[in-house]
Structure formats: structure tokens, C-alpha cells
Amino acid sequence: MTSTSSYRPEPPQLLPTNVSDGRAPGVYYRIDGELVPVLHLWLDGSVPVFFEHHVILWKDPGLDIGLRGKGALKRMVAGMQLLMTEARGPGQVALSRDGAGHVFPLHLRPGAAVEVREHQYLAATGNVEYGFTRQKGIRNMLAGATGLFVDRFAATQSEGVVWLHGYGNVFEKVLAPGEQIDVEPGSWIYRDESVSMEPKVYGLRTGMFGGSGNLVFNRFTGPGRVGLQSMYLDVSADASE
């Protein structure tokens, strides 16, 4: 009989819940708090930071806040009831979401891009390119809606940082080329652009004359990172479609 005791692939790993000395071009940051964490940013004035308007907690009086280009209007037209705003230093600003969870950074090297599910993004450095698309079908399986928005962040000329918020705790799985993991649709937060995602449906039957149901997963195939949250909150349920 073949032993399976040697087959122990690494499960997703818990990301740090606090960062005391985070650094990126033009930005120094800290992440503090265990229940509703806060992202503290110190901007030296060389690189702005952009975020959704409703996540700001406090700021220095001298820190400038304004709309970020044409993206704000597009997000509102798409039914995402928010304004994309931008802070320019020098100065300090603090950001937080109204929800218990986990705030963490994703550092992007030049040429790297990450896709993030809607309403999980907290902030990003201004040297990161931003866009969004609507993926149909995935959220259909969750709540009968017409799809979900996915934000895309890409670093081009220099290193950039995206800070995300996850509900519960956040775990990361680094997939080798061809390696796969099945994730409950409401649990994934982000994936490297190099990671593919495909929905999988498993039928469940209780007997010859019994009822049936479905289990739905998103299958991710490496190489690259996939982020998972231990709790799912559908904060977009009241957004217009």
C-alpha cells in the first residue's frame, strides 16, 4: 500500500496582520490594528496615492485631496457608487474600511499586474496604472446577478504598491506553473495576471429520487499568487447593476 504521508503540499499561508516599517517609492507606511485595521501613509510629495473617497479616516490639513482624472466618472456610471480620489503630499493620511478584517500590501515590480475583486481595494501609489472590467458569470453563481467588477493594477516604469482589505483573515497561495487550487467564489481576493481562473461546478445528489444541488468553485492555475479571505461579505449587493 502506497503511503501518502510524504504528500504535504504547502497550504495557503497567513499574511502578516501588521506592518511597522513599510516602504515604497515616495511613501512610508504602517498597518496597525487587529479588528478594523488602519493604513497610515506618509507621502514625501514625489508620488501621490489614490483611493475610494469614503475610506479616508484622517489627514494632515496641508495634504491636498482631489479627484483622480476621468476614472471617477466612469466608476459612477458603471454603478460603483464611489469617487476615485487622490492625495498629494508632503503629509500624512490614514485610510480604513468600515469592516472587520485584514489590510495588507501587494508590492508590484515593473511589468507586473494584479487583478482584484470589487470593493477589496483600499489604496494604491499613483505610479500604478488602474483599470477595471466586468466579468460576467462568476457572480451569477453566487447571487443571481450579472457579474462582478474586477480592478486591475499594473506597475510599468517603477515599483508600485496596492493595499487591499480582506474580510476575516487573508491567506496567500503561491502556485507553481501548472499547479491548481479550487477556491469558493466569494473567498478569492486577488490573483497575479499570470494566474488563470476558470469556474467549476460540481453536482450533488442525495439519492435516486432525491434532490440535487451544486458546489461552485473558481479553479486557479499557476504560476503566481492567489489571495483568499476567510470570510465573505457581499458589499456590492445593493449597488445598481
N, C-alpha and C positions, 0 to 999 in steps of 0.2 A: 504494500500500500504506500503510495507516494505521500510524503509529509508536506503539509502546507505551511509549517511553522516558519519557513525561511521567506515566505512571500509576505513582506510587510512594506508595501509602498507608503511613502510619506503622506499622511492626510493633510488637508489644508491647515496652515499654521496661523495662529492668532497674531494679528498685527499689534504693534505697541499702542497702548492707550494714551500715553503721554509722550510729548517731545519737549525737551527742555532747552535745546540749542539747535534749532533747525536753521539752515542757511540755503539761500539760492541767490542768483544774480539780482542785486538791488533790494533784497528782502532778508530780514531776520525774523524768525517766527518761533512761537511756543504754542503747545496744545496742552491745556490744563482742564481738570475736572473729570469726574468719574460717571456722573449721572447725565448731565446735559453739558458736554464739553464745550470749551470756548477756544477759538483760534485767535491768538494775539499776533498782530503783524506790525513790524517796524519797517517803514519804507524810507529809503535814503534819497528818493526823488528821481532815480535813474530809470526805474521800471514801475509802471502802475500795476494795480491789482483790480480785477473786475469780479463782480458777484451779483447775485439777485438782490434787489433793493430791500427786501424785507428781512434779510439775515443780519443786518448791521446791529451791533449791540451798543457800542460807544466809539467815539473817535476824538482825537485832538481837535480843538477849534480851528487850527490853521490848516488842517488836512482838507484838500479840495475833493468834493464829490460831484460827479456829473454823469450824464447818460453816456453809454458806450456806443457810439456810432448808430448805424441803422438797424442793428440787431434787435434793439429793444422793441421797435415797432413790429418787426417780423414775429417775435415771440408772442406778442399780444394778439396779433392776427391769427396765429396758429392755435389760440385758445389757452396758451400758457400764461396765466394771469400774473405777470411779473414784469418788471423793468430791469434790463441789464445795465448796471451802474458800474462806475469806475472810480477808484480812489487814487489820488496822486499826492505823493509826499513832497518834502520830508514830513514825517509824523507817524502817529500810531493809530491803529484801528483794530477793533475786536468784532468777531463775527460768531454767530451761533444759530442753530436751528431750534425751533420750539418742539423738541422731541428728544427723549432719552436715546442715547446711542453712543456712537464711536466716530470721532473725527480723526482723519489720517491723511498724510500726504502721498502723492504719486509724483516722483521726480521723473521727468521725461528728457532723455538725451536727444540731441538734434537728429531729426529724421524719424523719431518715434511718435506714435499716436495711440490714443486710448479711447474706447467707446464706453460711455457711462449711461446708465438708465436714468430716466427723467426724475427730477426732484432729489437727486442724491449729490449733486454738485454744490459745493459751498463757495469756493473762490478759485481763482487761477491768476498767475502772473500775466501781465499784459503782453509779454513776448510770445505767448502761446496762441496759436490760431484756433478759432472756435467756430463750430457749425453744428447743425442738428438735422436729423432726418426722422421720418416716421416709419416705424417697422410694423407692418400690418400682420395680423395673425397671431403674434405671440400673446398679446394681452387679450385677444379673443378667447383664448383658452382659460383665462383667469376670471374675467368678469363680463364677457359678452360685449366688450367694446370693440372699437375698430382698429386698435393697435396702440403702440406706445411710442413716445418720443425717445430718441437716443441722442445724447450730446456727444460730440467728437472734439477732442482736444489734441493738437499736434504741435510739437516743437520743431522749429525749422532751423533758424540760424544759431540758436544758443539753447542752453538748458532751461527748461521751464518747470513749474510746479503746479499741480492741480490738487486742491484739498477737497476731499469728499466727506460726506456724512452717511454712516450706515446705522440702521436700527438694530438694537441689541449689540452684539459684538461682531467684528469683521475678521474674517479669515481669508487667507490668500493661498491659492494653489498654483504653483509654477509647473506648467505642463511641458514635458519634453516633446520633441517632434513626433507627431502621431499619437501621443498619449491623450486619453479622453477622460472626461468626468461628466456625469449626469447631474444637473442641478435643478431643483424645484424652481419654476419660472419666477416666483416672487423673491427668490433669495439672491440671485446674482446682482452685483452692483456694477462691476466694470470688467472689461477684457481688453487685453492688448489687441491692436488691429490685426496682428498676425494670428490670432486665435479665431477659428471659425465657430459658428453657433448654428445648430440645427434642432428644431423641435422634434421630440419623440413622444408618441402616445402608446401607452400600454393598456390594453383592455383587461378588465377584471370581471369575472363571472362567479356567481355564488352557487351555481348548480345547473342541472339540465333545464329546469323550469324557473330558475331564479333570475333576478335582475342582473344588470351589468353596469359597470362604471368605468371610468378611465383614470389612469395616473398619467400626468403630463410632466415632462422634463425638457430642459434645454440641454442638448449634448454639445459640449465644448471640446474642440480638438486642437492640440498644441502645434507649434510651440508658442509659449507666452504665459502671461499671468491672467488669472481669473479671480475676482473678489466675490466673496459670499457674505451675506449678513444673516445672523441667527434669528432675526425677527423681520417680518414683512409688514409694512404699513402702506396701504394704497392711498397716498396723499393726493393722487390725481382723480379720485373718484367723483369729485364734484366739479372738475374742470369741464368746460364745454368742449364738445367733440368737433 
